[in-house]
Amino acid sequence: MLDLQDYNLMNIYKKLLNYYKKQNWWPAETRYEVVVGAILTQNTSWKNVEKAINNLKIANLIDEYKIYKINEDYLKSLIKPAGFYNIKAKRLKNITSFIIENYKSTENMYLSDEPIDILRKKLLNVKGVGKETADTILLYALDRLSFVIDNYTKRMFVRLGFINNDYNYEKIKCFFEKNLPRDLEIYKEFHALIVQHCKTFCKKNPKCENCFLRDICVRK
């Protein structure tokens, strides 16, 4: 494991930011669109999600009450490009029902003064919302300080030697949140930069020879 006093997470963040520049995630016009994207992106690429969201926009359906009332079969047909559309239609209905029945809108949920741990627990109780999806909604839709952990994050930071391969989701999340400034922009940008780096260099079959983090990577 690396000594964080010698080389910490912010060093990695700054190197990534210098190389890739700001990613400005999450691409969405409204907070509810972030929620929709967080559900649709489960087990698929963002490219496919964009097609599904575009279908919803053409049908003028990026709206809590419209999705709440829409016929589920019609919803399935619109989100089909995102894959697993039968499951995702139900999950989208579930999270939308939760928002409407508890807050009336995603904007009201954003304005809520509920503690983040309570909000997270509520989200995790919604069928089809796992930890990564819940944290994505908290961070990108609700502007709450909840670092998102995905497979890219674990892969990259195991290789860099910051965490062990046996760390679970909560332990990795705790590690990041303890060792980063409590800054919303850093949380958002860092997660996005990690994804970009893993798509560029730190792939399943990594391109280590060209990676600008190679000198500090324990995998090399």
C-alpha positions as a Markdown table, in Angstrom:
| # | Residue | x | y | z |
|---|---|---|---|---|
| 1 | Met | 0.0 | 0.0 | 0.0 |
| 2 | Leu | 1.2 | 3.5 | -0.8 |
| 3 | Asp | 2.0 | 6.0 | 2.0 |
| 4 | Leu | -0.6 | 8.7 | 1.5 |
| 5 | Gln | 1.8 | 11.3 | 3.0 |
| 6 | Asp | 4.1 | 10.7 | 0.1 |
| 7 | Tyr | 1.6 | 10.3 | -2.7 |
| 8 | Asn | -2.1 | 11.0 | -2.0 |
| 9 | Leu | -5.3 | 11.0 | -3.9 |
| 10 | Met | -5.1 | 14.6 | -4.7 |
| 11 | Asn | -1.9 | 14.1 | -6.5 |
| 12 | Ile | -3.7 | 11.6 | -8.8 |
| 13 | Tyr | -6.6 | 13.9 | -9.2 |
| 14 | Lys | -4.4 | 16.8 | -10.3 |
| 15 | Lys | -2.5 | 14.6 | -12.8 |
| 16 | Leu | -5.7 | 13.3 | -14.3 |
| 17 | Leu | -7.2 | 16.8 | -14.5 |
| 18 | Asn | -4.1 | 18.2 | -16.1 |
| 19 | Tyr | -4.1 | 15.5 | -18.8 |
| 20 | Tyr | -7.9 | 15.2 | -19.5 |
| 21 | Lys | -9.2 | 18.6 | -18.4 |
| 22 | Lys | -12.6 | 19.0 | -16.8 |
| 23 | Gln | -15.2 | 16.4 | -17.8 |
| 24 | Asn | -18.2 | 18.4 | -16.5 |
| 25 | Trp | -20.2 | 15.4 | -15.6 |
| 26 | Trp | -23.2 | 14.5 | -15.4 |
| 27 | Pro | -24.5 | 15.4 | -18.9 |
| 28 | Ala | -28.1 | 16.4 | -18.2 |
| 29 | Glu | -30.5 | 19.3 | -18.6 |
| 30 | Thr | -32.4 | 18.7 | -15.3 |
| 31 | Arg | -31.9 | 16.9 | -12.1 |
| 32 | Tyr | -34.5 | 14.3 | -13.0 |
| 33 | Glu | -32.7 | 13.6 | -16.2 |
| 34 | Val | -29.7 | 12.6 | -14.1 |
| 35 | Val | -31.9 | 10.2 | -12.2 |
| 36 | Val | -33.2 | 8.7 | -15.4 |
| 37 | Gly | -29.6 | 8.3 | -16.7 |
| 38 | Ala | -28.5 | 6.7 | -13.4 |
| 39 | Ile | -31.0 | 4.0 | -13.9 |
| 40 | Leu | -30.5 | 3.5 | -17.6 |
| 41 | Thr | -26.7 | 3.3 | -17.4 |
| 42 | Gln | -26.8 | 0.2 | -15.3 |
| 43 | Asn | -24.9 | -2.6 | -17.1 |
| 44 | Thr | -24.6 | -0.7 | -20.4 |
| 45 | Ser | -22.5 | 2.0 | -22.1 |
| 46 | Trp | -23.4 | 5.7 | -21.9 |
| 47 | Lys | -23.6 | 5.7 | -25.7 |
| 48 | Asn | -26.6 | 3.4 | -25.5 |
| 49 | Val | -28.1 | 5.5 | -22.7 |
| 50 | Glu | -27.9 | 8.6 | -24.8 |
| 51 | Lys | -30.1 | 6.9 | -27.5 |
| 52 | Ala | -32.7 | 6.0 | -24.9 |
| 53 | Ile | -32.7 | 9.4 | -23.3 |
| 54 | Asn | -33.0 | 11.0 | -26.8 |
| 55 | Asn | -36.1 | 8.8 | -27.4 |
| 56 | Leu | -37.6 | 10.1 | -24.2 |
| 57 | Lys | -36.8 | 13.7 | -25.1 |
| 58 | Ile | -38.4 | 13.3 | -28.5 |
| 59 | Ala | -41.5 | 12.0 | -26.8 |
| 60 | Asn | -41.3 | 14.9 | -24.3 |
| 61 | Leu | -41.1 | 12.5 | -21.3 |
| 62 | Ile | -38.2 | 13.7 | -19.2 |
| 63 | Asp | -40.6 | 14.6 | -16.4 |
| 64 | Glu | -41.5 | 12.8 | -13.2 |
| 65 | Tyr | -45.2 | 12.9 | -13.5 |
| 66 | Lys | -45.2 | 11.9 | -17.2 |
| 67 | Ile | -43.0 | 8.8 | -16.4 |
| 68 | Tyr | -45.1 | 8.1 | -13.3 |
| 69 | Lys | -48.2 | 7.9 | -15.5 |
| 70 | Ile | -46.9 | 6.5 | -18.7 |
| 71 | Asn | -47.8 | 3.0 | -19.9 |
| 72 | Glu | -45.0 | 0.7 | -19.0 |
| 73 | Asp | -44.9 | -1.1 | -22.3 |
| 74 | Tyr | -44.6 | 2.2 | -24.1 |
| 75 | Leu | -41.7 | 3.2 | -21.7 |
| 76 | Lys | -40.0 | -0.1 | -22.5 |
| 77 | Ser | -40.1 | 0.6 | -26.3 |
| 78 | Leu | -38.5 | 4.0 | -25.7 |
| 79 | Ile | -35.7 | 2.9 | -23.5 |
| 80 | Lys | -34.9 | -0.3 | -25.5 |
| 81 | Pro | -31.5 | 1.0 | -26.7 |
| 82 | Ala | -30.2 | 1.0 | -23.1 |
| 83 | Gly | -30.7 | -2.8 | -22.9 |
| 84 | Phe | -32.5 | -4.8 | -20.1 |
| 85 | Tyr | -35.5 | -2.6 | -20.9 |
| 86 | Asn | -38.0 | -4.7 | -19.1 |
| 87 | Ile | -36.1 | -4.4 | -15.8 |
| 88 | Lys | -35.1 | -0.8 | -16.3 |
| 89 | Ala | -38.6 | 0.3 | -17.1 |
| 90 | Lys | -39.7 | -1.1 | -13.7 |
| 91 | Arg | -36.8 | 0.5 | -12.0 |
| 92 | Leu | -37.4 | 3.8 | -13.6 |
| 93 | Lys | -41.0 | 3.6 | -12.5 |
| 94 | Asn | -39.9 | 2.6 | -9.0 |
| 95 | Ile | -37.5 | 5.6 | -8.5 |
| 96 | Thr | -40.0 | 8.0 | -10.0 |
| 97 | Ser | -42.8 | 6.8 | -7.8 |
| 98 | Phe | -40.5 | 7.2 | -4.8 |
| 99 | Ile | -39.6 | 10.8 | -5.8 |
| 100 | Ile | -43.2 | 11.8 | -6.4 |
| 101 | Glu | -44.7 | 10.2 | -3.4 |
| 102 | Asn | -42.1 | 11.5 | -1.0 |
| 103 | Tyr | -40.9 | 14.8 | -2.5 |
| 104 | Lys | -43.2 | 15.6 | -5.5 |
| 105 | Ser | -40.2 | 16.4 | -7.7 |
| 106 | Thr | -36.4 | 15.8 | -7.9 |
| 107 | Glu | -36.0 | 19.5 | -7.4 |
| 108 | Asn | -37.8 | 19.3 | -4.0 |
| 109 | Met | -35.7 | 16.3 | -3.1 |
| 110 | Tyr | -32.6 | 18.4 | -3.9 |
| 111 | Leu | -33.9 | 21.2 | -1.7 |
| 112 | Ser | -34.6 | 18.8 | 1.2 |
| 113 | Asp | -32.6 | 19.3 | 4.3 |
| 114 | Glu | -32.5 | 15.6 | 5.1 |
| 115 | Pro | -29.1 | 14.3 | 6.2 |
| 116 | Ile | -27.3 | 12.5 | 3.5 |
| 117 | Asp | -27.2 | 9.2 | 5.4 |
| 118 | Ile | -31.0 | 9.3 | 5.6 |
| 119 | Leu | -31.4 | 10.1 | 1.9 |
| 120 | Arg | -29.0 | 7.4 | 0.9 |
| 121 | Lys | -30.8 | 4.8 | 3.1 |
| 122 | Lys | -34.1 | 5.8 | 1.5 |
| 123 | Leu | -32.7 | 5.5 | -2.0 |
| 124 | Leu | -31.2 | 2.1 | -1.3 |
| 125 | Asn | -34.7 | 0.9 | -0.2 |
| 126 | Val | -36.1 | 1.6 | -3.6 |
| 127 | Lys | -36.2 | -1.7 | -5.6 |
| 128 | Gly | -33.5 | -1.6 | -8.3 |
| 129 | Val | -31.4 | 1.1 | -6.8 |
| 130 | Gly | -28.0 | -0.2 | -5.7 |
| 131 | Lys | -25.1 | 1.6 | -4.0 |
| 132 | Glu | -23.6 | 2.9 | -7.2 |
| 133 | Thr | -26.9 | 4.2 | -8.5 |
| 134 | Ala | -27.8 | 5.7 | -5.2 |
| 135 | Asp | -24.5 | 7.5 | -4.9 |
| 136 | Thr | -24.7 | 8.7 | -8.5 |
| 137 | Ile | -28.1 | 10.3 | -7.8 |
| 138 | Leu | -26.9 | 11.8 | -4.5 |
| 139 | Leu | -23.8 | 13.3 | -6.1 |
| 140 | Tyr | -24.9 | 14.4 | -9.6 |
| 141 | Ala | -28.7 | 15.0 | -9.1 |
| 142 | Leu | -28.8 | 16.2 | -5.5 |
| 143 | Asp | -25.3 | 17.8 | -5.1 |
| 144 | Arg | -24.5 | 15.8 | -2.0 |
| 145 | Leu | -21.0 | 14.7 | -1.1 |
| 146 | Ser | -21.3 | 11.0 | -1.8 |
| 147 | Phe | -18.3 | 9.6 | -3.8 |
| 148 | Val | -19.4 | 7.1 | -6.5 |
| 149 | Ile | -17.5 | 3.8 | -6.7 |
| 150 | Asp | -17.6 | 1.7 | -9.8 |
| 151 | Asn | -15.6 | -1.1 | -11.3 |
| 152 | Tyr | -13.3 | 1.4 | -13.0 |
| 153 | Thr | -12.4 | 3.0 | -9.6 |
| 154 | Lys | -11.6 | -0.3 | -8.0 |
| 155 | Arg | -9.6 | -1.6 | -10.9 |
| 156 | Met | -7.5 | 1.6 | -11.2 |
| 157 | Phe | -6.7 | 2.1 | -7.5 |
| 158 | Val | -5.9 | -1.5 | -6.8 |
| 159 | Arg | -3.4 | -1.3 | -9.6 |
| 160 | Leu | -2.0 | 2.0 | -8.2 |
| 161 | Gly | -1.7 | 0.3 | -4.8 |
| 162 | Phe | -4.0 | 2.5 | -2.8 |
| 163 | Ile | -6.5 | -0.2 | -2.0 |
| 164 | Asn | -6.6 | -4.0 | -1.8 |
| 165 | Asn | -8.6 | -6.2 | -4.2 |
| 166 | Asp | -10.7 | -7.5 | -1.3 |
| 167 | Tyr | -12.1 | -4.1 | -0.4 |
| 168 | Asn | -15.9 | -3.9 | -0.7 |
| 169 | Tyr | -17.9 | -1.0 | -2.0 |
| 170 | Glu | -18.3 | 0.7 | 1.4 |
| 171 | Lys | -14.7 | 0.4 | 2.3 |
| 172 | Ile | -13.5 | 1.9 | -1.0 |
| 173 | Lys | -16.1 | 4.7 | -0.6 |
| 174 | Cys | -14.9 | 5.4 | 2.9 |
| 175 | Phe | -11.3 | 5.5 | 1.8 |
| 176 | Phe | -12.0 | 8.1 | -0.9 |
| 177 | Glu | -14.2 | 10.3 | 1.3 |
| 178 | Lys | -11.6 | 10.2 | 4.2 |
| 179 | Asn | -8.8 | 11.2 | 1.9 |
| 180 | Leu | -10.3 | 13.8 | -0.3 |
| 181 | Pro | -11.3 | 17.4 | 0.5 |
| 182 | Arg | -15.1 | 17.7 | 1.0 |
| 183 | Asp | -15.6 | 19.5 | -2.2 |
| 184 | Leu | -18.4 | 18.8 | -4.6 |
| 185 | Glu | -16.5 | 19.7 | -7.8 |
| 186 | Ile | -13.6 | 17.4 | -6.8 |
| 187 | Tyr | -16.0 | 14.5 | -6.1 |
| 188 | Lys | -17.7 | 14.9 | -9.5 |
| 189 | Glu | -14.6 | 15.6 | -11.6 |
| 190 | Phe | -12.5 | 12.9 | -9.9 |
| 191 | His | -15.1 | 10.2 | -10.6 |
| 192 | Ala | -15.5 | 11.3 | -14.2 |
| 193 | Leu | -11.7 | 11.5 | -14.7 |
| 194 | Ile | -11.3 | 7.9 | -13.3 |
| 195 | Val | -13.8 | 6.7 | -15.9 |
| 196 | Gln | -12.0 | 8.5 | -18.7 |
| 197 | His | -8.6 | 7.1 | -17.6 |
| 198 | Cys | -9.9 | 3.6 | -17.5 |
| 199 | Lys | -11.4 | 3.9 | -20.9 |
| 200 | Thr | -8.2 | 5.3 | -22.3 |
| 201 | Phe | -5.3 | 3.5 | -20.5 |
| 202 | Cys | -6.3 | 1.5 | -17.5 |
| 203 | Lys | -8.5 | -1.0 | -19.4 |
| 204 | Lys | -9.1 | -4.6 | -18.5 |
| 205 | Asn | -6.1 | -5.2 | -20.7 |
| 206 | Pro | -4.2 | -2.0 | -19.8 |
| 207 | Lys | -2.1 | 0.1 | -22.1 |
| 208 | Cys | 0.6 | 0.6 | -19.4 |
| 209 | Glu | 3.4 | 1.5 | -21.8 |
| 210 | Asn | 1.8 | 4.8 | -22.7 |
| 211 | Cys | 0.1 | 5.7 | -19.3 |
| 212 | Phe | 1.3 | 8.9 | -17.7 |
| 213 | Leu | 0.7 | 7.2 | -14.2 |
| 214 | Arg | 3.0 | 4.3 | -15.0 |
| 215 | Asp | 5.9 | 5.5 | -12.8 |
| 216 | Ile | 3.7 | 5.2 | -9.7 |
| 217 | Cys | 1.7 | 2.1 | -10.6 |
| 218 | Val | 2.5 | -1.0 | -8.6 |
| 219 | Arg | 1.2 | -3.2 | -11.4 |
| 220 | Lys | 4.0 | -2.3 | -13.9 |
